[in-house]
């Protein structure tokens, strides 16, 4: 897939700095697409060649657990194999892949006939899939994982600090508020906020956009509310504006496509 999870997993195997940290997760929340050329180069590193399937699956699972991107939320909260299968097929159809490798579930033998440098990734996804579905089979656990997908929750998990956690909570409740409104509400000097965001390499406005997208993703994926109502509630100008944000974040998947896959 051209989705960032595979690429970042290979970077994690290669011990690239900051992969899986809070700033890294934020950046890939808004832009989750990875070019085929970048993916090809990462598949050819010595670390990738020496890694075993278990290591690849572990890295995919580790990053998926804190993935705030709409596609990440879709995969992490999947209750059936078809969610993985249809997501895989959707990315193949977009064309931004090194090779259009087929995938039909955890027992798929096609992985063995995939190009050698893809085989570990396909098998790594197969390794993660049963664990995801086993955890999500319990409704109360699934509901808890749904809440844990919010920026404020992941900020706590990744140790981003109280300022960023509180700011996420504010924007999750007030998606149309300005950054200056948040400073007043939280009693924070704008310069203090600017310094903190400079440390992690994103802007306060980007942070607000991630909060909007994450909350909207939950409504798109797991409710039957209209896209118009979701867009209005979560700070977008209209449904078209929200759709553009989803497409940019996922590398081309629309809210309607994601909702259809979630229902599989």
ZIBELSUL-V538160 format. One record per pair of residues at least 12 apart in sequence whose ideal C-beta (glycine too) atoms are under 8 Angstrom apart, sorted by the first residue. I is the first residue (numbers start at 1). J is the second residue. If there is no record, write none. Layout:
# ZIBELSUL-V538160
i | j
I | J
I | J
This chain:
# ZIBELSUL-V538160
i | j
1 | 87
1 | 88
1 | 91
1 | 92
1 | 97
2 | 33
2 | 34
2 | 35
2 | 36
2 | 39
2 | 91
2 | 94
2 | 96
2 | 97
2 | 251
3 | 32
3 | 33
3 | 34
3 | 69
3 | 71
3 | 87
3 | 91
3 | 250
3 | 251
4 | 28
4 | 32
4 | 33
4 | 34
4 | 69
5 | 60
5 | 63
5 | 64
5 | 67
5 | 71
5 | 72
5 | 75
6 | 34
6 | 39
6 | 60
6 | 121
7 | 34
7 | 38
7 | 39
7 | 42
8 | 20
8 | 24
8 | 28
8 | 63
9 | 56
9 | 59
9 | 60
9 | 63
9 | 121
9 | 124
10 | 42
10 | 43
10 | 45
10 | 47
10 | 48
10 | 59
10 | 121
11 | 42
12 | 59
12 | 62
12 | 63
13 | 47
13 | 48
13 | 51
13 | 55
13 | 56
13 | 59
14 | 42
14 | 45
14 | 47
14 | 48
15 | 47
19 | 63
20 | 62
20 | 63
20 | 66
21 | 158
22 | 154
22 | 155
22 | 158
22 | 159
22 | 160
22 | 164
22 | 200
23 | 200
23 | 201
23 | 202
25 | 66
25 | 67
25 | 68
25 | 154
25 | 158
26 | 68
26 | 200
26 | 202
26 | 206
26 | 207
26 | 210
27 | 201
27 | 202
28 | 67
28 | 69
29 | 67
29 | 68
29 | 69
29 | 210
29 | 213
29 | 214
29 | 249
30 | 206
30 | 209
30 | 210
30 | 213
30 | 245
30 | 248
30 | 249
31 | 248
31 | 249
32 | 69
32 | 70
32 | 71
32 | 72
32 | 249
32 | 250
32 | 251
33 | 96
33 | 250
33 | 251
33 | 252
34 | 251
35 | 96
36 | 96
36 | 97
36 | 98
39 | 97
39 | 98
40 | 98
43 | 98
43 | 117
43 | 118
43 | 121
44 | 117
48 | 117
48 | 120
51 | 120
52 | 120
53 | 120
53 | 123
53 | 124
53 | 127
54 | 127
56 | 120
56 | 121
56 | 123
56 | 124
56 | 127
57 | 123
57 | 124
57 | 125
57 | 126
57 | 127
57 | 128
59 | 124
60 | 124
60 | 125
60 | 127
60 | 128
61 | 127
61 | 128
61 | 131
64 | 76
64 | 128
64 | 132
66 | 154
66 | 157
66 | 158
68 | 149
68 | 151
68 | 154
68 | 210
68 | 213
68 | 214
69 | 249
69 | 250
70 | 213
70 | 217
70 | 220
70 | 221
70 | 246
70 | 249
70 | 250
70 | 253
70 | 258
71 | 87
71 | 249
71 | 250
71 | 253
71 | 258
73 | 149
73 | 214
73 | 217
73 | 218
73 | 221
74 | 87
74 | 221
74 | 258
74 | 261
74 | 262
75 | 87
75 | 132
76 | 132
76 | 145
76 | 149
77 | 136
77 | 142
77 | 145
77 | 146
77 | 149
77 | 221
77 | 222
78 | 129
78 | 132
78 | 133
78 | 136
79 | 133
79 | 136
79 | 137
79 | 142
80 | 133
80 | 264
81 | 105
81 | 106
81 | 129
81 | 133
82 | 264
83 | 261
83 | 262
83 | 264
84 | 103
84 | 105
84 | 125
84 | 129
85 | 103
85 | 104
85 | 105
85 | 264
86 | 260
86 | 261
86 | 264
87 | 261
88 | 103
88 | 125
89 | 103
90 | 253
90 | 257
90 | 261
91 | 251
91 | 253
94 | 251
94 | 252
94 | 253
96 | 251
96 | 252
98 | 115
98 | 118
99 | 114
99 | 115
99 | 118
101 | 114
101 | 115
101 | 118
101 | 122
103 | 122
103 | 125
105 | 126
105 | 129
106 | 126
106 | 129
106 | 130
107 | 126
108 | 122
108 | 126
110 | 122
111 | 123
111 | 126
146 | 218
146 | 222
149 | 214
149 | 217
149 | 218
150 | 168
150 | 172
150 | 211
150 | 214
150 | 215
150 | 218
151 | 168
151 | 171
151 | 172
151 | 207
151 | 210
151 | 211
151 | 214
152 | 165
152 | 168
152 | 169
152 | 172
152 | 211
155 | 168
160 | 200
161 | 196
163 | 186
163 | 188
163 | 192
163 | 193
163 | 196
164 | 196
164 | 200
164 | 207
166 | 186
167 | 182
167 | 186
167 | 193
167 | 204
167 | 207
168 | 207
168 | 211
170 | 182
170 | 185
170 | 186
171 | 207
171 | 208
171 | 211
171 | 212
172 | 211
172 | 214
172 | 215
175 | 208
175 | 211
175 | 212
175 | 215
175 | 233
175 | 234
175 | 235
176 | 235
179 | 193
179 | 204
179 | 205
179 | 208
182 | 204
208 | 235
209 | 245
212 | 234
212 | 235
212 | 236
212 | 245
213 | 245
213 | 246
213 | 249
215 | 234
216 | 230
216 | 231
216 | 233
216 | 234
216 | 236
216 | 242
216 | 245
216 | 246
217 | 246
217 | 258
219 | 233
219 | 234
220 | 246
220 | 255
220 | 258
220 | 259
221 | 258
221 | 259
221 | 262
222 | 262
226 | 239
227 | 239
227 | 242
227 | 243
227 | 255
227 | 256
230 | 242
230 | 255
239 | 255
242 | 255
243 | 255
246 | 258
